[in-house]
């Protein structure tokens, strides 16, 4: 069972990974 703080932390990590993946996929088209 996760408490709400852990859920929020996990959600933030997942969002950060998704954003990094999007930036990584966009970088080749920028440079």
Beta strands, then each sheet from edge to edge (+ up, - down):
end
